[in-house]
Amino acid sequence: MADTDADRAWELMEKLRFCMFSSWTGARIHSRPMGAFVAREENAIYFFTDVRAHKDEEIAKHPQVCLGFADSRGQKYVSVNGTAEVTPDRGKIHDLWSIPAKAWWKSPDDPNIRLIRVTPHEAEYWDSPGNIISSIKFAFAVATGSRPDAGQHEKVAL
């Protein structure tokens, strides 16, 4: 169980694992779904990428990114802002190599593989008890004219 709000943000990211990764192209925000490897002990979140996808160029020019994790069924959300860098770290690529990566590359030694390492600065999370309980609370609030208890919402430094 989380000891602090920052612990809860990390726990939610670890549980949710997929997010919308948003970067700035210089002209517009570009978002795409990506699988996250959360490494709290390193204060980092990693993503596999391919050098041919051109994310490295965006990140080199504009390293500030936003990650949006969501579980709409469980009513749990985390938004993280941080600084990204692209690295060809073969050791870390081997450490993180997993079945999902095999769908994109045959081997962790593929020269096109890169890692995006995001160092998070701040997270904001919303942690509600789930759809059924939230629906009951909202219905009760409407019936009684009160405000619903939507769960825990915190902004934390990471």
N, C-alpha and C positions, 0 to 999 in steps of 0.2 A: 504494500500500500504506500502511496505517496506521503512523504514527510512534509514536503513543501509544495507550493504552487509550481515551481520550476520542475520538481520531480514529476508532478502530474502531467505537465506538458510533454516531458520526455517520454513518459509511459504511454501517453496517447499516440505520439508519433511512432513509437515502436510497435504498437498494436495495429495501427492503421496501415502502415507500410507503403501505401501508394499515395501520390499527391499530384496536384497540378503544379508544375514547375514553371514559374513566370519570370521572364527576363525582359530586358529592354533592348530593342534593336537599334535605338537611336531615333526612330520615328514612331514606334508603337510598342505596346506590350505584347509579348509572344508567350503563350502558355501551351504546355503540352503535358499529358499524363506520363509519369515516370515512377518506377519502383525505387523506393528509398532504402538505403542501408544505414540505419541509425546507429551511430557510434558515440554514445554519450560520454564514455571514458576519454574520448579524443575531442570532445566538444565539436563534433562534426556529423554531417549527414552526407553520404556518398551516393552517387548515381553513375551507372554505366552510360557511356555515350560513344559515338563513333566520330572519328575525326572528319568524316565525309558529311556529317550532319550540320556542320557550321555553327554549332552552339559555342564552340571555343572562341570563334571570332567575336560573337556577341558578348560573351563573358569577359574577354580581354579588354574590350572597349567600355563595357558597362557591367562591372562585377556585382552590383547590388541586385539581389533576386528576392522573390517571395515564393514560399511554398505553401500550398493550401491542401491540408489533409482533411478528409471528410468521411464520415460514416453516417449517412442520412438516416438509415434504419435505426441505428443506436443513438442518434442525436448527439454525436461527438465530432467536434471540429477543432482544428488547430491551424492557425496562420503564423508562419515564421518568416521574419525578414533576416537576411544575412548577406554575407559576402562570399561569392563563388570564385573558384579557380579551377582550371583544367590541368590535370596531371597525367602523365603516362606511367605512373608508378607501377611497375610490373609486380612488385612484391604485394602491394595492396590489391591489385587486380586479381592475383592468385588467391589472396585471402578471402576476397568477396565472391569469387567465382561460384556460381550456383546454377540450378536448372533453368531459371528464367533467362540468364545470360546466354545459355546454350541455344536458345531459340534465335538469337541474333548473330552469334559468332560460333565457329567450330571449336575454338581453343582460346584459353586466356592469353596465349602468345600471339594472337592476331595483332599485327602492327597497327590496325585501325582503332583498336579499343583505347579509350581514355576514361578516366574517372573525373567526374565533377565533384569537388569537395566544397561543401557549403559550411561555413562557420556561422552558426546562428548568433544573432545579437539580441533578438527579442521574439517572444512568442505571445500569442493571444489565443486562449482556448475557451471553448464552450462545451460543457460536460453536463448533459441532461440525463435523466434516468431512462430515456427511451421513448419511443413513439406512443405506446399504449398509456403509460403513466402521464406523459406530457399531454396527451389528448384529454385525459380525464382532468388534469389540473387546469387546462385551458377552458374546458367546458364548465368547470366549477367557477372559474373566474368570470366567465361571461354571465353565468346564471346569478352570481352574487354581486356583480359589479366591482369586483376586486381585481387586482393585478395578479397574473399567474406567477408562480415560482418556476422559472425556466431552467433551474439548475445552476451550476457553478460557472462563472465567467470571470476570468482573470487575465491580466496582462503582466508578463514576467520577463525579467532580463535573464538571458542564458549565458 
